[in-house]
Amino acid sequence: IAAGEEGAADTPEPKLPFTLADDQPPAPAARRGSTAGRASAGAPKKIFEPTPEPDFAYEGAASTADDLDVPGARRGSTKAGKAPPPKDKERKASDAGSRRGSTAKGGGQGVPPPGMPQAREPTTPVPEGADLVPLWLTGVSDYAKVEASVPALLFKGTAMFQCRTTTFELTNTGDVRAEFAWDVRGVQGAPIRLRPSQERDVYTVSPHTGALAPGASATITVSFAPVEVEDYTRELTCAVGNMAPDAPPLVLPLAGRAIRPYCHFEVPESDYLAAGRRPAEHVTVLEPDTKVIEFDSLGIRVRNTKRFYLVNPTNMSYDFEWALDVEDGAPEPGVVASPFALEALRGTIHGGKKTEMVIHFTPASVHLVEERWRFRIAGVGIDMPILLVGSMREPDLTFDRTRHNFGPLLVGQRNKETIILQNNEDVSFPYAFDSKSFSTAATGDGQVVAVEPDAGTVPARGSAPILVTFMPSAEKLFNFNVVCNVARKPTPLSLNVKGEGAAIHDSVTIQDQDRERKVAPGAGRDNPCSFGQVHINQRGVRQVVVANSGKFNFDVTWELTLPGGALVPAAISLSPMYATCAKGDKCAFELSYRPVRDGPLPAGLTAVCQVTNGRRYEIQITGEGRTPLIHLSWLDHDFGPTFVHARGMPVESRTLRVVNDDVMEHFFEIRWESSSARADTPAAQGEGVDAEAAEAAGGVRA
């Protein structure tokens, strides 16, 4: 930013070796071969195209088919479909284009260029009856040619330490590719002497080098940035490869005038006003020469400091002063807390020296802030309006997702998920989670959501993993908006966490014929299951049913136990011992008792049912094995010597009485065991023997 250009010390206009108009001269008329003078400049240019046979030949070369040493070739004949020789007019036009740009002396018809070997084309055997078809070749040979759209560059008066730019077009008017390179020199090629503090010349060219296709153009930008008031007459020379030896180089005169300001701010001037970035709600009318110093804060409640130097390029000392502009109803200083603070509101700058200026900006809100100030140098009558503009940009920190649903989870269980906190800024930011945002103290549900770590720092351009744990304490839906406060970020981050607490809903029943009894859950509960008296080798069965009315599948495990870890008798069994019960389904288990001897089951025999993540059931099993009370009238009988039976002989017999002294009916089976025969007869059926069934406490005669 330059102040005090009007009336400042200045140098007279440099005397140039040429005369220029007040404004930049227009581009000269297109010369021969330029893009502007071509009617088809925009159309693609063909470099190689077939042309008719040239009408010249090197001395000593064969020019007709009759002169070729090709045996068996037919002279001057063409088959159907072959292209005939070109017409004379087309041949002459093509010859003119093919010879364009040729500079060889004595290059007329039949005369080769100097140094060209005088050799005949080697002969090649051709099969009998083959036709000779001409192959036409053409090429373009030319020197590089370029033109600039301006004859000279003259910059208007430019304040020291400022920069002014201009552009022009560089066009390739030739038929071949042109490579160029720019160089800034003194008048007539004299070397440029830089000041000790200068790193480069006041003129810069972009692009400095390049290449142009035939007919193409490039926009060249030249910048003028004076650092002192002196003569800046230069020459801009364009070096082009493969130019004609007699072609003059492309040289553009350069001239610029430097203006010495009274003071200079070493701070880049903002385009806040020039680019139209000022919001419409800021309706305050600004003076045309208002200069803008802009601040961009990353977050709120953070101090942003801008340091720059105020340079006095003159040879005299003066006093300066900063004052808040309170015109047009602006607030008085101190009435409203200002986000801007200047460390030095006044001071003195000696000639040729500079002093440091420090301005702080501490935003308290997300809104854009404007504040008008005046910079005054009373000794020289400078009163320059300065607009301080401060804007806030929220730090770019985000979660890798905005919500997470844990879904149904058993009460008392835990589920964990890792959330990534991403920092896309170049500085680190501290963060902390608000525990009140996911607390359940008001509902008495205990801790349901846990965050680890609950505070930390996200590194620059890095990330931090956050472990979120969901542990439902009741069978209900949970919904939390977990709040994460980031330092200097006005809007906290929010993560929506949902989940549902669910429980295992199981029940166990014992089914015995037409009866059904529920089993009470819990250890030590009285749930008897009695088989009563079961006869030896008979089988008593009880059905145990486990029902699942919840939302989760669960596993059921059975175990038969005796006190002290004693061995469970083989007469008792449970099948299956393990099963998975689906939600809304039932699982049936069979508890059976098959005694093999008299006597009751051991005391304390228990069937334990354990539901995974659920309740425990204990069933006390009792039963007694018993032999049937069946008696025989005799157990051994010998018939003695007996004649072999023949028809009509009497049968030797003896009656065996079977007596049932039990309280229930019994079926018995007669097994004859001898060396010659065996008969199995169920007495109840009466098949194979003459048997009579008796009532209880009666008998059967066989």
C-alpha positions, 0 to 999 in steps of 0.5 A, a space after each residue: 500500500 502506497 500513500 502520498 503519490 500525489 505531490 510526492 517527489 518524482 523524476 521527469 519522464 525518461 527521454 526515449 529513443 522513440 515516440 509513444 502516444 499517451 495510451 498503449 498503441 494498438 496492435 499493428 496491422 497484420 503483416 504478410 504471413 501473420 495470423 490476422 492476415 490469414 482467412 483460414 487461420 483458425 483451421 488446422 494446417 496440413 503439414 504433409 499432403 500428397 502433391 503431384 509429381 514435381 516437374 524438376 529432376 536432378 541432373 542425371 536422374 531418370 525422369 521417365 519410365 523409359 529411362 528406368 532400368 526395370 525389365 518387363 515393366 509396361 511403360 505408361 500404363 495404368 490399371 483400373 482403379 489406379 490414380 492417373 497422373 495429376 493435371 498440369 495446373 494441379 502439378 504447378 500449384 503443388 510445385 509452388 507450395 513444395 518449393 516455398 521457403 527454399 533459399 538454395 541458389 541455383 535451385 532451378 529445374 535439373 540443378 541439385 543443391 550444392 553438395 548433393 550426391 549425383 547418384 542414380 536411384 538403385 534399381 529393384 527387380 520388378 515381377 513380370 507384368 507389374 505396373 509402376 505406380 508413382 509415390 508422391 512425397 512432399 515436405 515443408 522447409 522454412 525459417 521460424 517467424 514470430 510477431 508481437 502485437 505491440 511495437 513497444 511497452 510503456 508503463 504509467 507512473 507506478 509508485 515504488 514497491 508497487 507492481 503494474 502489469 500489461 500483456 501482449 500476444 506473440 504469434 508464430 507466423 511461420 510454417 514451422 515450430 518456433 521456440 522462444 526465450 525472453 531477455 530484458 537488457 539495457 538500451 542497445 544490449 547494455 548490461 543492467 546494474 542492480 542495486 545491492 538490495 535488488 535480487 532481480 530487475 524491475 521487469 519480469 516476463 511470463 512465460 519466460 520461455 516456450 514454443 509455438 506451433 505454426 499459426 499459434 499465439 501465446 499471451 505474454 505478461 510483463 510486470 513493472 515493480 520499481 524500487 527506486 526513482 530512476 531511469 527504467 528504460 530497457 529493451 525486451 528481446 525475444 530470441 527465436 531459434 532457427 530464424 533466417 540469417 538476415 531476419 532482424 531480432 524481435 526487440 520491444 522497447 520498455 519504459 516505465 516511470 517510478 513515483 516516490 510515495 511519502 510512506 509505504 505499507 509492506 503488507 499485501 493489499 486486499 482485493 476485498 473491495 475490488 473483487 466485490 467480496 464485501 457483503 451487502 449488509 455493510 452499507 457504509 459508503 467508503 471513500 474511493 481511496 480506501 485501503 484494506 488490511 484484511 484478517 482471516 482468523 481460524 476460529 474464535 477467541 484466538 488472537 491473530 497478529 499481523 506485523 508489517 513495516 511502515 517505510 519512509 522512502 523520503 529523506 525527511 522525518 515525519 510523525 504519523 498517527 492512527 485514529 478510529 474513524 467515528 464519522 457517520 454515526 460510528 461508535 466512539 472508542 471504548 463504547 463497544 469492545 473492538 476486536 482490533 487492537 493497534 500497539 502503536 497509535 502514533 510515532 515518528 519515522 526518520 527518512 529512509 527508515 522503517 518502523 514495525 506496525 502490529 495489529 491484533 484481531 481477536 474475533 468473538 463471533 462468527 460474523 465478519 467485522 469492519 472497522 474504519 481507521 484514519 492514517 495521518 501524516 500531519 506534516 505533509 497533509 496525508 489523511 488516508 482511510 484504512 478499512 480493517 476487515 476481520 473474518 472468521 473461518 471455522 476449523 475444519 474438524 469432523 467425525 468420520 460419521 455423524 451417527 452410529 446405531 448400535 442396534 439391539 444389545 442384551 442388557 448388561 452386555 457391551 458393544 464398542 465402536 471406534 469413531 475417527 476425529 479428523 483434523 484437516 487444518 495445519 495446526 493442532 486443536 484440543 478437544 473435550 467431550 461434554 459428559 452431560 450430553 450422554 449422562 443418564 443420571 436424570 433417568 436413573 439408568 446408570 452409565 449407558 454410553 462411555 467415550 474414551 478418551 474424553 479429552 485430548 488433542 488432534 494433531 495437524 493434518 491428523 486424526 484421533 480415534 475415539 472409542 464409544 462403548 454402549 452398555 444398556 442397563 434397561 430394556 428400552 431405546 436409548 438416543 444420545 447426542 454426544 457433544 464434542 467441544 473443540 477449542 476455537 471452534 464456535 460450533 461444537 461437533 455432535 455425534 448421534 448415538 443410538 441403541 436398544 437394550 434387550 433382555 432374554 425372555 425364556 421359560 421352561 415347562 415340564 410336560 407329563 402326559 396331559 399335565 404341564 408345569 412351569 419351572 421356576 428360575 433360579 438356583 435352589 428353587 423347588 422344581 420336582 420331577 418324579 417318575 414314580 415306580 418304573 419296572 425294571 427295563 421299562 422306560 419313563 419319559 418326561 418332556 421339558 420344553 424351553 420357550 424363547 419369546 425375546 428378540 435374540 437367539 440363545 443357547 441352552 445347556 443341560 447338565 445332570 448332577 449329584 451332590 459331591 460330584 458323584 457319578 450319575 446312574 446310566 438309568 437316567 438320561 437327557 437328550 439333547 444336552 445342548 441346543 440353540 433356541 431361535 427367537 419366537 421358537 421352542 425347544 423340546 428336551 426328553 428326560 427318560 428313566 429306564 431302571 435295570 435294578 430295584 431301588 430308588 434314584 440317588 438323592 439330590 439328582 438334579 437336571 440343571 438348565 442354563 440359558 446363555 446370558 439368561 437364567 438358570 433352572 434346576 429340576 429335582 429328579 426322583 424315581 424308583 426301579 421295581 421288579 414285577 410281583 410275578 410268582 410261578 407254582 414250580 421252577 423245575 420239573 422232570 418228566 422222566 423216561 417217556 416213550 416217543 410220542 405216537 398218534 393216539 398216545 396220551 400226552 404227559 403234562 403238568 400245570 404251571 401256575 403264574 400268580 400276579 401279586 402286583 397291583 397292576 397287570 403284567 404281560 409275560 413271555 414263555 421262552 423254551 430253551 432246549 437243544 432242539 426247539 425254542 418257542 416265544 409266546 406272549 401270554 397276553 396274545 395266547 398264540 402257540 399254547 393253550 393259555 388262559 389269562 387271569 385277573 389281578 391276583 389270579 393265575 394263568 394255566 398253560 
